[in-house]
Amino acid sequence: MAASAPRVFVSHLAGVPVFDPNGDELGRVRDVVALLGGRRRLPSVLGLVVEVVSRRRVFLPMTRVTGVESGQVITTGVFNIRRFERRPNERLILGELLDRQVTLLETGEEVTVLDVGLQRLPARRDWEIDRLFVRKGRKGRKGGGLRGRRGETLTVEWDAVTGFNLEEPEQGTANLLATFEQLRPADLANVLHHLSEKRRAEVAAALHDDRLADVLEELPDDDQVEIIGKLADERAALVLEAMDPDDAADLLGELPEEDKDRLLDLMQPQEAAPVRRLLSYEEGTAGSLMTTEPIVLRPDASVAEALARVRNEDLSAPLASQVYVCRPPDETPTGRYLGVVHFQRLLREPPFALVGALVDADLRPLPPTASVSALTSHLAAYNIVSAPVVDEGGHLLGAVTVDDVLDELLPEDWREEAAVVGLPGFSPGTQPGDEEQPAYGRGQRDG
């Protein structure tokens, strides 16, 4: 580490890129792993949790870190790329220590941990926790800040406090969420997935409904069920309303029948209606996989209006690839389905042109009973990423996108098991775990 920066606070490490000696980016730091109960007076910093290709999280030992400077981490370029699994005696500093309530030994005052300082030992590559940045004062009952005025902040030595090994009933989340505020929902979902069950529930409870809905859509089914089950029923219904109807239906489909019915009854009728329709279709069919909120336009809408709808940043790329032209009503199930207009066609036409004159009526719509195999063949045959689903009366029910089909075809743990390629020490034919592994000892651990 550079002599000018002997210490770093973990909040400055969150999300910073990790480079090899050649300047190639390997991933980004998502957390720091520490051993709080070792033989040393100060806790050992074992390594970094680095998010690499396909959102896989791997462990980078601190002995492989050659520099932490200018918002980047430099590594030797060789490390184990097996998926990171936290061991029982290890703690995630960002995920578990921030917002922790501890006690100052000298005065007995309770303080909240705002940041954690790491220091590299002289003439070695070992690191340890030596400082804490804290705020005086007790938290409110819900763990969301201080009562009254914000307390005094100060930096203290690690061994000037006690209480890290005590079970804390309610740990705050303000500083953790501030650290990860800029993360995309998929990345924040990955953060939550690797936290303890207790910490995951605390963070989920602190997120705004819309943010939690976006994050839930990116989590594995087990995590979704766990989180929604820990929310009050009224809050759970609000979060389900904020989710895309197909994702909400998938989540509710994993719940016991009585829980599913209770939450549906608590949702606003207009929000629950499309979810109920999706749940009525047999699992693994176009009806169960489709979204009920594609871009629907009347035939007298202009190209300018269509492009304005396509520009909506909340739309996924497959949904924004084409608009569906239908007679009124515009909400699914719509009036008579007329056809689609592809995004590229919209770009080639004048803004005042009407979409009704541009429809592609040759693309055969799918029935809601179509199987996953039929969906796959249909998307491949027409070289498209989205397809309309229409009932027997010719009404548009929704659209199936390629990501919906992939989610159905891929194994449940595909987010965890995605292959990693392009990293130093990993080449085609090499299995994760075959790479060089650091020895365990002196603050090190293997993958």
Contacts in CASP RR format, 6 or more apart in sequence:
PFRMAT RR
TARGET T0000
AUTHOR 0000-0000-0000
METHOD contacts of the structure
MODEL  1
MAASAPRVFVSHLAGVPVFDPNGDELGRVRDVVALLGGRRRLPSVLGLVV
EVVSRRRVFLPMTRVTGVESGQVITTGVFNIRRFERRPNERLILGELLDR
QVTLLETGEEVTVLDVGLQRLPARRDWEIDRLFVRKGRKGRKGGGLRGRR
GETLTVEWDAVTGFNLEEPEQGTANLLATFEQLRPADLANVLHHLSEKRR
AEVAAALHDDRLADVLEELPDDDQVEIIGKLADERAALVLEAMDPDDAAD
LLGELPEEDKDRLLDLMQPQEAAPVRRLLSYEEGTAGSLMTTEPIVLRPD
ASVAEALARVRNEDLSAPLASQVYVCRPPDETPTGRYLGVVHFQRLLREP
PFALVGALVDADLRPLPPTASVSALTSHLAAYNIVSAPVVDEGGHLLGAV
TVDDVLDELLPEDWREEAAVVGLPGFSPGTQPGDEEQPAYGRGQRDG
1 65 0 8 1.000
1 66 0 8 1.000
1 67 0 8 1.000
1 68 0 8 1.000
1 69 0 8 1.000
1 120 0 8 1.000
2 67 0 8 1.000
2 69 0 8 1.000
4 69 0 8 1.000
5 68 0 8 1.000
5 69 0 8 1.000
6 119 0 8 1.000
6 120 0 8 1.000
7 117 0 8 1.000
7 118 0 8 1.000
7 119 0 8 1.000
7 120 0 8 1.000
7 130 0 8 1.000
7 131 0 8 1.000
8 68 0 8 1.000
8 117 0 8 1.000
8 118 0 8 1.000
9 115 0 8 1.000
9 116 0 8 1.000
9 117 0 8 1.000
9 118 0 8 1.000
9 131 0 8 1.000
9 133 0 8 1.000
10 32 0 8 1.000
10 93 0 8 1.000
10 94 0 8 1.000
10 98 0 8 1.000
10 115 0 8 1.000
10 116 0 8 1.000
10 117 0 8 1.000
10 118 0 8 1.000
11 94 0 8 1.000
11 98 0 8 1.000
11 115 0 8 1.000
11 175 0 8 1.000
11 179 0 8 1.000
12 71 0 8 1.000
13 29 0 8 1.000
13 32 0 8 1.000
13 48 0 8 1.000
13 68 0 8 1.000
13 73 0 8 1.000
14 29 0 8 1.000
14 30 0 8 1.000
14 31 0 8 1.000
14 94 0 8 1.000
14 179 0 8 1.000
14 180 0 8 1.000
15 28 0 8 1.000
15 29 0 8 1.000
15 30 0 8 1.000
16 28 0 8 1.000
16 29 0 8 1.000
16 71 0 8 1.000
16 72 0 8 1.000
16 73 0 8 1.000
17 25 0 8 1.000
17 27 0 8 1.000
17 28 0 8 1.000
17 71 0 8 1.000
17 72 0 8 1.000
17 73 0 8 1.000
18 25 0 8 1.000
18 26 0 8 1.000
18 27 0 8 1.000
18 28 0 8 1.000
18 29 0 8 1.000
18 48 0 8 1.000
18 50 0 8 1.000
18 60 0 8 1.000
18 72 0 8 1.000
18 73 0 8 1.000
18 74 0 8 1.000
18 75 0 8 1.000
19 25 0 8 1.000
19 26 0 8 1.000
19 72 0 8 1.000
19 73 0 8 1.000
19 74 0 8 1.000
19 75 0 8 1.000
20 26 0 8 1.000
20 74 0 8 1.000
20 75 0 8 1.000
20 76 0 8 1.000
20 77 0 8 1.000
20 424 0 8 1.000
21 66 0 8 1.000
21 74 0 8 1.000
21 75 0 8 1.000
21 76 0 8 1.000
21 77 0 8 1.000
24 424 0 8 1.000
26 50 0 8 1.000
26 52 0 8 1.000
26 75 0 8 1.000
26 77 0 8 1.000
26 423 0 8 1.000
26 424 0 8 1.000
27 50 0 8 1.000
27 51 0 8 1.000
27 52 0 8 1.000
27 53 0 8 1.000
28 50 0 8 1.000
28 51 0 8 1.000
29 48 0 8 1.000
29 49 0 8 1.000
29 50 0 8 1.000
29 51 0 8 1.000
29 73 0 8 1.000
30 49 0 8 1.000
30 50 0 8 1.000
30 51 0 8 1.000
30 57 0 8 1.000
30 94 0 8 1.000
30 187 0 8 1.000
30 190 0 8 1.000
30 191 0 8 1.000
30 194 0 8 1.000
31 48 0 8 1.000
31 49 0 8 1.000
31 92 0 8 1.000
31 93 0 8 1.000
31 94 0 8 1.000
31 95 0 8 1.000
31 191 0 8 1.000
31 194 0 8 1.000
32 45 0 8 1.000
32 47 0 8 1.000
32 48 0 8 1.000
32 49 0 8 1.000
32 92 0 8 1.000
32 93 0 8 1.000
32 94 0 8 1.000
32 116 0 8 1.000
32 118 0 8 1.000
33 45 0 8 1.000
33 46 0 8 1.000
33 47 0 8 1.000
33 48 0 8 1.000
33 49 0 8 1.000
33 59 0 8 1.000
33 86 0 8 1.000
33 90 0 8 1.000
33 91 0 8 1.000
33 92 0 8 1.000
33 93 0 8 1.000
33 445 0 8 1.000
34 43 0 8 1.000
34 44 0 8 1.000
34 45 0 8 1.000
34 46 0 8 1.000
34 90 0 8 1.000
34 91 0 8 1.000
34 93 0 8 1.000
34 97 0 8 1.000
34 129 0 8 1.000
35 43 0 8 1.000
35 44 0 8 1.000
35 46 0 8 1.000
35 89 0 8 1.000
35 90 0 8 1.000
35 91 0 8 1.000
35 443 0 8 1.000
36 43 0 8 1.000
36 89 0 8 1.000
36 91 0 8 1.000
36 164 0 8 1.000
36 165 0 8 1.000
37 43 0 8 1.000
37 89 0 8 1.000
37 165 0 8 1.000
38 44 0 8 1.000
40 128 0 8 1.000
41 159 0 8 1.000
42 128 0 8 1.000
42 129 0 8 1.000
42 130 0 8 1.000
42 158 0 8 1.000
42 159 0 8 1.000
43 128 0 8 1.000
43 129 0 8 1.000
43 158 0 8 1.000
44 126 0 8 1.000
44 127 0 8 1.000
44 128 0 8 1.000
44 443 0 8 1.000
45 62 0 8 1.000
45 118 0 8 1.000
45 126 0 8 1.000
45 127 0 8 1.000
45 128 0 8 1.000
45 129 0 8 1.000
45 443 0 8 1.000
46 61 0 8 1.000
46 62 0 8 1.000
46 90 0 8 1.000
46 443 0 8 1.000
46 444 0 8 1.000
46 445 0 8 1.000
47 59 0 8 1.000
47 60 0 8 1.000
47 61 0 8 1.000
47 62 0 8 1.000
47 65 0 8 1.000
47 127 0 8 1.000
47 445 0 8 1.000
48 59 0 8 1.000
48 60 0 8 1.000
48 62 0 8 1.000
48 65 0 8 1.000
48 73 0 8 1.000
49 57 0 8 1.000
49 58 0 8 1.000
49 59 0 8 1.000
49 60 0 8 1.000
49 84 0 8 1.000
49 92 0 8 1.000
49 194 0 8 1.000
50 57 0 8 1.000
50 58 0 8 1.000
50 59 0 8 1.000
50 60 0 8 1.000
51 57 0 8 1.000
51 187 0 8 1.000
51 190 0 8 1.000
52 58 0 8 1.000
52 81 0 8 1.000
52 420 0 8 1.000
52 423 0 8 1.000
53 418 0 8 1.000
53 420 0 8 1.000
53 421 0 8 1.000
53 422 0 8 1.000
53 423 0 8 1.000
54 415 0 8 1.000
54 418 0 8 1.000
54 419 0 8 1.000
54 420 0 8 1.000
55 186 0 8 1.000
55 187 0 8 1.000
55 190 0 8 1.000
55 415 0 8 1.000
55 418 0 8 1.000
56 81 0 8 1.000
56 83 0 8 1.000
56 416 0 8 1.000
56 418 0 8 1.000
56 420 0 8 1.000
57 83 0 8 1.000
57 84 0 8 1.000
57 190 0 8 1.000
57 194 0 8 1.000
58 79 0 8 1.000
58 80 0 8 1.000
58 81 0 8 1.000
58 82 0 8 1.000
58 83 0 8 1.000
58 84 0 8 1.000
58 420 0 8 1.000
58 447 0 8 1.000
59 79 0 8 1.000
59 80 0 8 1.000
59 82 0 8 1.000
59 84 0 8 1.000
59 445 0 8 1.000
59 447 0 8 1.000
60 75 0 8 1.000
60 79 0 8 1.000
61 79 0 8 1.000
61 438 0 8 1.000
61 444 0 8 1.000
61 445 0 8 1.000
62 125 0 8 1.000
62 126 0 8 1.000
62 127 0 8 1.000
62 443 0 8 1.000
62 444 0 8 1.000
63 125 0 8 1.000
63 126 0 8 1.000
63 438 0 8 1.000
63 444 0 8 1.000
64 75 0 8 1.000
64 76 0 8 1.000
64 77 0 8 1.000
64 78 0 8 1.000
64 79 0 8 1.000
64 438 0 8 1.000
65 73 0 8 1.000
65 74 0 8 1.000
65 75 0 8 1.000
65 125 0 8 1.000
66 74 0 8 1.000
66 75 0 8 1.000
66 76 0 8 1.000
66 125 0 8 1.000
67 73 0 8 1.000
67 74 0 8 1.000
68 74 0 8 1.000
77 424 0 8 1.000
78 424 0 8 1.000
78 425 0 8 1.000
78 435 0 8 1.000
78 436 0 8 1.000
79 435 0 8 1.000
79 436 0 8 1.000
79 438 0 8 1.000
80 433 0 8 1.000
80 435 0 8 1.000
80 436 0 8 1.000
80 437 0 8 1.000
80 438 0 8 1.000
80 446 0 8 1.000
80 447 0 8 1.000
81 420 0 8 1.000
81 423 0 8 1.000
81 425 0 8 1.000
81 426 0 8 1.000
81 432 0 8 1.000
81 433 0 8 1.000
81 435 0 8 1.000
82 432 0 8 1.000
82 433 0 8 1.000
82 447 0 8 1.000
83 416 0 8 1.000
83 417 0 8 1.000
83 432 0 8 1.000
84 194 0 8 1.000
84 447 0 8 1.000
85 447 0 8 1.000
86 92 0 8 1.000
86 194 0 8 1.000
87 445 0 8 1.000
90 445 0 8 1.000
91 97 0 8 1.000
92 194 0 8 1.000
92 195 0 8 1.000
93 116 0 8 1.000
93 129 0 8 1.000
94 176 0 8 1.000
94 179 0 8 1.000
94 180 0 8 1.000
95 176 0 8 1.000
95 191 0 8 1.000
95 195 0 8 1.000
95 199 0 8 1.000
96 195 0 8 1.000
96 196 0 8 1.000
96 199 0 8 1.000
97 113 0 8 1.000
97 116 0 8 1.000
97 164 0 8 1.000
98 113 0 8 1.000
98 114 0 8 1.000
98 115 0 8 1.000
98 116 0 8 1.000
98 175 0 8 1.000
98 176 0 8 1.000
98 179 0 8 1.000
99 112 0 8 1.000
99 113 0 8 1.000
99 114 0 8 1.000
99 143 0 8 1.000
99 171 0 8 1.000
99 172 0 8 1.000
99 173 0 8 1.000
99 174 0 8 1.000
99 175 0 8 1.000
99 176 0 8 1.000
100 112 0 8 1.000
100 113 0 8 1.000
100 164 0 8 1.000
100 168 0 8 1.000
100 171 0 8 1.000
101 110 0 8 1.000
101 111 0 8 1.000
101 112 0 8 1.000
101 113 0 8 1.000
101 138 0 8 1.000
101 139 0 8 1.000
101 168 0 8 1.000
101 171 0 8 1.000
101 172 0 8 1.000
102 110 0 8 1.000
102 111 0 8 1.000
102 113 0 8 1.000
102 132 0 8 1.000
102 134 0 8 1.000
102 161 0 8 1.000
102 162 0 8 1.000
102 163 0 8 1.000
102 164 0 8 1.000
103 109 0 8 1.000
103 110 0 8 1.000
103 111 0 8 1.000
103 161 0 8 1.000
103 162 0 8 1.000
103 163 0 8 1.000
104 110 0 8 1.000
104 111 0 8 1.000
104 156 0 8 1.000
104 160 0 8 1.000
104 161 0 8 1.000
105 159 0 8 1.000
105 160 0 8 1.000
105 161 0 8 1.000
105 162 0 8 1.000
106 160 0 8 1.000
109 136 0 8 1.000
109 137 0 8 1.000
110 136 0 8 1.000
110 137 0 8 1.000
110 138 0 8 1.000
111 134 0 8 1.000
111 135 0 8 1.000
111 136 0 8 1.000
111 137 0 8 1.000
111 156 0 8 1.000
111 161 0 8 1.000
112 134 0 8 1.000
112 135 0 8 1.000
112 137 0 8 1.000
112 139 0 8 1.000
112 145 0 8 1.000
112 146 0 8 1.000
112 172 0 8 1.000
113 132 0 8 1.000
113 133 0 8 1.000
113 134 0 8 1.000
113 175 0 8 1.000
114 133 0 8 1.000
114 134 0 8 1.000
114 135 0 8 1.000
114 153 0 8 1.000
114 175 0 8 1.000
115 132 0 8 1.000
115 133 0 8 1.000
115 175 0 8 1.000
116 129 0 8 1.000
116 131 0 8 1.000
116 132 0 8 1.000
116 133 0 8 1.000
117 129 0 8 1.000
117 130 0 8 1.000
117 131 0 8 1.000
117 132 0 8 1.000
117 133 0 8 1.000
118 127 0 8 1.000
118 128 0 8 1.000
118 129 0 8 1.000
118 130 0 8 1.000
119 127 0 8 1.000
119 128 0 8 1.000
119 129 0 8 1.000
119 130 0 8 1.000
119 131 0 8 1.000
120 126 0 8 1.000
120 127 0 8 1.000
121 127 0 8 1.000
121 128 0 8 1.000
126 442 0 8 1.000
126 443 0 8 1.000
129 158 0 8 1.000
130 157 0 8 1.000
130 158 0 8 1.000
131 155 0 8 1.000
131 156 0 8 1.000
131 157 0 8 1.000
131 158 0 8 1.000
132 155 0 8 1.000
132 156 0 8 1.000
132 157 0 8 1.000
132 158 0 8 1.000
132 160 0 8 1.000
132 161 0 8 1.000
133 153 0 8 1.000
133 154 0 8 1.000
133 155 0 8 1.000
134 153 0 8 1.000
134 154 0 8 1.000
134 155 0 8 1.000
134 156 0 8 1.000
134 161 0 8 1.000
135 146 0 8 1.000
135 150 0 8 1.000
135 151 0 8 1.000
135 152 0 8 1.000
135 153 0 8 1.000
136 151 0 8 1.000
136 152 0 8 1.000
136 153 0 8 1.000
136 154 0 8 1.000
137 146 0 8 1.000
137 147 0 8 1.000
137 151 0 8 1.000
138 146 0 8 1.000
138 147 0 8 1.000
139 145 0 8 1.000
139 146 0 8 1.000
139 147 0 8 1.000
139 170 0 8 1.000
139 172 0 8 1.000
140 146 0 8 1.000
140 147 0 8 1.000
141 170 0 8 1.000
142 170 0 8 1.000
143 170 0 8 1.000
143 171 0 8 1.000
143 172 0 8 1.000
143 173 0 8 1.000
144 172 0 8 1.000
144 173 0 8 1.000
144 174 0 8 1.000
144 206 0 8 1.000
145 172 0 8 1.000
145 174 0 8 1.000
170 202 0 8 1.000
171 198 0 8 1.000
171 199 0 8 1.000
171 202 0 8 1.000
172 202 0 8 1.000
172 206 0 8 1.000
173 202 0 8 1.000
173 203 0 8 1.000
173 205 0 8 1.000
173 206 0 8 1.000
174 206 0 8 1.000
176 203 0 8 1.000
177 203 0 8 1.000
177 206 0 8 1.000
177 207 0 8 1.000
180 187 0 8 1.000
180 188 0 8 1.000
180 191 0 8 1.000
183 191 0 8 1.000
185 211 0 8 1.000
185 214 0 8 1.000
185 215 0 8 1.000
185 217 0 8 1.000
185 218 0 8 1.000
186 218 0 8 1.000
188 211 0 8 1.000
188 215 0 8 1.000
188 218 0 8 1.000
189 215 0 8 1.000
189 216 0 8 1.000
189 218 0 8 1.000
189 219 0 8 1.000
189 223 0 8 1.000
190 218 0 8 1.000
190 415 0 8 1.000
192 200 0 8 1.000
192 203 0 8 1.000
192 204 0 8 1.000
192 215 0 8 1.000
192 219 0 8 1.000
192 223 0 8 1.000
192 227 0 8 1.000
193 200 0 8 1.000
193 219 0 8 1.000
193 220 0 8 1.000
193 223 0 8 1.000
195 203 0 8 1.000
197 226 0 8 1.000
200 223 0 8 1.000
200 226 0 8 1.000
200 227 0 8 1.000
201 226 0 8 1.000
201 227 0 8 1.000
201 230 0 8 1.000
204 212 0 8 1.000
204 215 0 8 1.000
204 227 0 8 1.000
204 230 0 8 1.000
204 231 0 8 1.000
205 230 0 8 1.000
205 231 0 8 1.000
207 215 0 8 1.000
209 235 0 8 1.000
209 238 0 8 1.000
209 239 0 8 1.000
209 242 0 8 1.000
210 242 0 8 1.000
212 227 0 8 1.000
212 239 0 8 1.000
212 242 0 8 1.000
213 239 0 8 1.000
213 240 0 8 1.000
213 242 0 8 1.000
213 243 0 8 1.000
216 224 0 8 1.000
216 227 0 8 1.000
216 228 0 8 1.000
216 239 0 8 1.000
216 243 0 8 1.000
216 247 0 8 1.000
216 251 0 8 1.000
217 243 0 8 1.000
217 244 0 8 1.000
217 247 0 8 1.000
219 227 0 8 1.000
220 412 0 8 1.000
220 413 0 8 1.000
220 415 0 8 1.000
220 416 0 8 1.000
221 250 0 8 1.000
221 251 0 8 1.000
221 254 0 8 1.000
221 412 0 8 1.000
224 251 0 8 1.000
224 254 0 8 1.000
225 251 0 8 1.000
225 254 0 8 1.000
225 255 0 8 1.000
228 236 0 8 1.000
228 239 0 8 1.000
228 240 0 8 1.000
228 251 0 8 1.000
228 255 0 8 1.000
229 236 0 8 1.000
229 259 0 8 1.000
231 239 0 8 1.000
233 262 0 8 1.000
233 263 0 8 1.000
233 266 0 8 1.000
234 266 0 8 1.000
236 263 0 8 1.000
236 266 0 8 1.000
237 263 0 8 1.000
237 266 0 8 1.000
237 267 0 8 1.000
240 248 0 8 1.000
240 251 0 8 1.000
240 252 0 8 1.000
240 263 0 8 1.000
240 267 0 8 1.000
240 271 0 8 1.000
240 275 0 8 1.000
241 248 0 8 1.000
241 267 0 8 1.000
241 268 0 8 1.000
241 271 0 8 1.000
243 251 0 8 1.000
244 291 0 8 1.000
244 293 0 8 1.000
245 274 0 8 1.000
245 275 0 8 1.000
245 278 0 8 1.000
245 291 0 8 1.000
245 292 0 8 1.000
245 293 0 8 1.000
246 278 0 8 1.000
246 289 0 8 1.000
246 290 0 8 1.000
246 291 0 8 1.000
246 292 0 8 1.000
246 404 0 8 1.000
248 275 0 8 1.000
249 275 0 8 1.000
249 278 0 8 1.000
249 279 0 8 1.000
249 288 0 8 1.000
252 260 0 8 1.000
252 263 0 8 1.000
252 264 0 8 1.000
252 275 0 8 1.000
252 279 0 8 1.000
253 260 0 8 1.000
253 279 0 8 1.000
255 263 0 8 1.000
260 279 0 8 1.000
264 272 0 8 1.000
264 275 0 8 1.000
264 276 0 8 1.000
265 272 0 8 1.000
267 275 0 8 1.000
274 292 0 8 1.000
274 293 0 8 1.000
274 332 0 8 1.000
277 292 0 8 1.000
277 397 0 8 1.000
278 287 0 8 1.000
278 288 0 8 1.000
278 290 0 8 1.000
278 292 0 8 1.000
279 288 0 8 1.000
281 287 0 8 1.000
281 288 0 8 1.000
281 368 0 8 1.000
281 369 0 8 1.000
282 288 0 8 1.000
282 369 0 8 1.000
284 371 0 8 1.000
284 372 0 8 1.000
284 408 0 8 1.000
285 368 0 8 1.000
285 369 0 8 1.000
285 370 0 8 1.000
285 371 0 8 1.000
285 372 0 8 1.000
286 366 0 8 1.000
286 367 0 8 1.000
286 368 0 8 1.000
286 369 0 8 1.000
286 370 0 8 1.000
286 371 0 8 1.000
286 374 0 8 1.000
286 375 0 8 1.000
286 389 0 8 1.000
286 400 0 8 1.000
287 368 0 8 1.000
287 369 0 8 1.000
287 370 0 8 1.000
287 389 0 8 1.000
287 397 0 8 1.000
287 400 0 8 1.000
289 372 0 8 1.000
289 375 0 8 1.000
289 400 0 8 1.000
289 404 0 8 1.000
289 405 0 8 1.000
289 408 0 8 1.000
290 368 0 8 1.000
290 389 0 8 1.000
290 397 0 8 1.000
290 398 0 8 1.000
290 399 0 8 1.000
290 400 0 8 1.000
290 404 0 8 1.000
291 319 0 8 1.000
291 398 0 8 1.000
291 399 0 8 1.000
291 400 0 8 1.000
291 401 0 8 1.000
291 404 0 8 1.000
292 332 0 8 1.000
292 397 0 8 1.000
292 398 0 8 1.000
293 332 0 8 1.000
293 398 0 8 1.000
294 319 0 8 1.000
294 323 0 8 1.000
294 324 0 8 1.000
294 332 0 8 1.000
294 386 0 8 1.000
294 388 0 8 1.000
294 396 0 8 1.000
294 398 0 8 1.000
294 399 0 8 1.000
295 306 0 8 1.000
295 309 0 8 1.000
295 310 0 8 1.000
295 315 0 8 1.000
295 319 0 8 1.000
295 320 0 8 1.000
295 322 0 8 1.000
295 323 0 8 1.000
295 324 0 8 1.000
296 323 0 8 1.000
296 324 0 8 1.000
296 325 0 8 1.000
296 326 0 8 1.000
296 330 0 8 1.000
296 331 0 8 1.000
296 332 0 8 1.000
296 334 0 8 1.000
296 396 0 8 1.000
297 305 0 8 1.000
297 306 0 8 1.000
297 309 0 8 1.000
297 323 0 8 1.000
297 324 0 8 1.000
297 325 0 8 1.000
297 326 0 8 1.000
297 330 0 8 1.000
297 355 0 8 1.000
298 325 0 8 1.000
298 326 0 8 1.000
298 327 0 8 1.000
298 328 0 8 1.000
298 330 0 8 1.000
299 325 0 8 1.000
299 327 0 8 1.000
299 338 0 8 1.000
299 354 0 8 1.000
299 355 0 8 1.000
299 356 0 8 1.000
299 359 0 8 1.000
300 354 0 8 1.000
300 356 0 8 1.000
301 325 0 8 1.000
301 354 0 8 1.000
301 355 0 8 1.000
301 356 0 8 1.000
302 351 0 8 1.000
302 352 0 8 1.000
302 353 0 8 1.000
302 354 0 8 1.000
302 355 0 8 1.000
303 346 0 8 1.000
303 349 0 8 1.000
303 350 0 8 1.000
303 351 0 8 1.000
303 352 0 8 1.000
303 353 0 8 1.000
303 354 0 8 1.000
303 355 0 8 1.000
303 358 0 8 1.000
304 351 0 8 1.000
304 352 0 8 1.000
305 355 0 8 1.000
306 323 0 8 1.000
306 341 0 8 1.000
306 346 0 8 1.000
306 355 0 8 1.000
307 346 0 8 1.000
307 347 0 8 1.000
307 351 0 8 1.000
309 323 0 8 1.000
310 320 0 8 1.000
310 323 0 8 1.000
310 343 0 8 1.000
310 346 0 8 1.000
312 320 0 8 1.000
316 401 0 8 1.000
316 403 0 8 1.000
317 385 0 8 1.000
318 385 0 8 1.000
318 386 0 8 1.000
318 401 0 8 1.000
318 402 0 8 1.000
318 403 0 8 1.000
319 386 0 8 1.000
319 399 0 8 1.000
319 401 0 8 1.000
320 343 0 8 1.000
321 342 0 8 1.000
321 343 0 8 1.000
321 384 0 8 1.000
321 385 0 8 1.000
321 386 0 8 1.000
322 340 0 8 1.000
322 341 0 8 1.000
322 342 0 8 1.000
322 343 0 8 1.000
322 384 0 8 1.000
322 386 0 8 1.000
323 340 0 8 1.000
323 341 0 8 1.000
323 343 0 8 1.000
323 346 0 8 1.000
323 355 0 8 1.000
324 334 0 8 1.000
324 337 0 8 1.000
324 339 0 8 1.000
324 340 0 8 1.000
324 388 0 8 1.000
324 396 0 8 1.000
324 398 0 8 1.000
324 399 0 8 1.000
325 337 0 8 1.000
325 338 0 8 1.000
325 339 0 8 1.000
325 340 0 8 1.000
325 341 0 8 1.000
325 355 0 8 1.000
325 356 0 8 1.000
325 359 0 8 1.000
326 334 0 8 1.000
326 335 0 8 1.000
326 336 0 8 1.000
326 337 0 8 1.000
326 338 0 8 1.000
326 339 0 8 1.000
326 395 0 8 1.000
326 396 0 8 1.000
327 334 0 8 1.000
327 335 0 8 1.000
327 336 0 8 1.000
327 338 0 8 1.000
328 334 0 8 1.000
328 335 0 8 1.000
329 335 0 8 1.000
332 395 0 8 1.000
332 396 0 8 1.000
332 397 0 8 1.000
332 398 0 8 1.000
333 391 0 8 1.000
333 395 0 8 1.000
333 396 0 8 1.000
333 397 0 8 1.000
334 395 0 8 1.000
334 396 0 8 1.000
335 394 0 8 1.000
335 395 0 8 1.000
335 396 0 8 1.000
336 394 0 8 1.000
336 395 0 8 1.000
337 365 0 8 1.000
337 388 0 8 1.000
337 390 0 8 1.000
337 394 0 8 1.000
337 395 0 8 1.000
337 396 0 8 1.000
338 356 0 8 1.000
338 359 0 8 1.000
338 361 0 8 1.000
339 359 0 8 1.000
339 360 0 8 1.000
339 361 0 8 1.000
339 363 0 8 1.000
339 365 0 8 1.000
339 388 0 8 1.000
340 359 0 8 1.000
340 360 0 8 1.000
340 363 0 8 1.000
340 388 0 8 1.000
341 355 0 8 1.000
341 356 0 8 1.000
341 358 0 8 1.000
341 359 0 8 1.000
341 360 0 8 1.000
342 360 0 8 1.000
345 358 0 8 1.000
345 360 0 8 1.000
346 355 0 8 1.000
346 358 0 8 1.000
349 358 0 8 1.000
363 382 0 8 1.000
363 384 0 8 1.000
363 387 0 8 1.000
363 388 0 8 1.000
364 378 0 8 1.000
365 387 0 8 1.000
365 388 0 8 1.000
365 389 0 8 1.000
365 390 0 8 1.000
365 394 0 8 1.000
365 396 0 8 1.000
366 374 0 8 1.000
366 375 0 8 1.000
366 378 0 8 1.000
366 387 0 8 1.000
366 388 0 8 1.000
366 389 0 8 1.000
366 390 0 8 1.000
366 400 0 8 1.000
367 389 0 8 1.000
367 390 0 8 1.000
367 391 0 8 1.000
367 392 0 8 1.000
368 389 0 8 1.000
368 391 0 8 1.000
368 397 0 8 1.000
370 378 0 8 1.000
370 389 0 8 1.000
372 405 0 8 1.000
372 408 0 8 1.000
372 409 0 8 1.000
375 387 0 8 1.000
375 400 0 8 1.000
375 405 0 8 1.000
376 405 0 8 1.000
376 409 0 8 1.000
378 387 0 8 1.000
379 385 0 8 1.000
379 387 0 8 1.000
379 402 0 8 1.000
379 405 0 8 1.000
385 401 0 8 1.000
385 402 0 8 1.000
386 399 0 8 1.000
386 400 0 8 1.000
386 401 0 8 1.000
386 402 0 8 1.000
387 399 0 8 1.000
387 400 0 8 1.000
388 396 0 8 1.000
388 398 0 8 1.000
388 399 0 8 1.000
389 396 0 8 1.000
389 397 0 8 1.000
389 398 0 8 1.000
389 399 0 8 1.000
389 400 0 8 1.000
390 396 0 8 1.000
390 397 0 8 1.000
391 397 0 8 1.000
411 417 0 8 1.000
419 432 0 8 1.000
420 426 0 8 1.000
420 432 0 8 1.000
421 428 0 8 1.000
425 435 0 8 1.000
425 436 0 8 1.000
426 432 0 8 1.000
426 435 0 8 1.000
433 447 0 8 1.000
437 446 0 8 1.000
437 447 0 8 1.000
438 444 0 8 1.000
438 445 0 8 1.000
438 446 0 8 1.000
439 446 0 8 1.000
440 446 0 8 1.000
END
